[in-house]
């Protein structure tokens, strides 16, 4: 196993021990976001995975909800390698959707929730997704977005509400909450991602032009978590990583959430 040379000898030895003992899949280079979640849901099913406001969500529940989201995506024709755009604020449903896509080998295009107008249409067109999932908190962008991406095919846009029925949706736009809740929570049979497959697209800020997509592989997600969790944060079981950045940002997703999975 090769250890990055930018680490000092103590850190190299520590990383080797931690990876070999705790995350052998990541050390071997074949881990995926789904395999990491699978490992925790089997070994630590009743331990807390997500602390969100007053909610405490276990790894077992995270696995179940992610499988329901995966089942919904499969029902919409999403398959391995397909892209799905996610425009949702930081809440558990973001991670359910993300891991639902990882479960079936699809790619999550993570949209900056502050984007509106041309920049929003651009990042979605660049991903060419099979489906666009907008959080109910951003339902106000849907009508303009549909007009802006009218030439994109397919161009199906759906809304995932935080509180079902809390706010009116544009005409012709469906809420998918009930369809997801109706999916089974048991294991799916579907084609799974490989370590070199794409996991997600994370966009640049667009400081000098329109945002551009950086491709994050499954392997990069897993190794970022291993390095972040075991070297940068030196996190131990039961400790908390407080993520204040938006999850569409690489620091939050890969050094925050992926580190927790490592």
C-alpha positions, 0 to 999 in steps of 0.5 A: 500500500502506497502512503502519500509522501506529503505526510511525515513518517509518524503520520504515514505509519498512523495512516497505514495502521488506521487504514489497514485496521479500520477501512481496508476497502479504502486502503485497497482502492476498491471502496465506494460510497455505498460499500462504506455505508453498507459496512457501517449499517451492518456493523453499527446499525443502531449507532447515530449516523446523522444529528440534524436539529432534534433528529438522530438518524442511525446507520440502519435507518440511513441505509433503509431510507437510502434504499427507498430513494434508490428504489424510486430512482430505479422506478424512474428509469435511472441506471448505473452511469446516469446523472441525477441533479440534486438541488436540496439544502443541508438536511437528511434527505440530501444524504438519502438522495445522494446514497440512493444514487450511489446504491445503484451506481448513478451519478449525483450532480450536486447543485449550488442551492444559491444559483438562479437563472442562467447559472442554474440552467447551465450547471444542469445542462452541463450534467445532462441529467435524467432527473432533476430533484429540487428541494421544496425550499427552492420550488420557486426556481422550478418554473423558470428552470423548466423554461431555461432547459426546455431543449434538454431531453429528458428534462423531468423536474420533481420536488422533494418537500421538507414538509409535505404540503407546506407550500404550493407547487407549480402546476404540473410539478409533482412532489415525490415524497409519497412515491419514495415512502412507498418504496420497500426498505429491504435490499435492492438487486441492481448493478453497483458502482465500481471504485473508478466509476463517477460518484458525483459532480461538484461544481466550481464557484464560477468566479471567473465564468460559469461553474464547471463540474469537477468529477469525483470518483468513488475511489476519490470519495472513499480516500478523501474520507479515509485521509480526512477522518483518520489523519486530518480530523483524527476522529474516533468512534462516537465523536461528531463532525460538525458540518457547517458548509453546504453539502454540495461543497467538496469540503463538506461532502468529502472531508465532512460526511465522507470522513464520518463514513471512514 
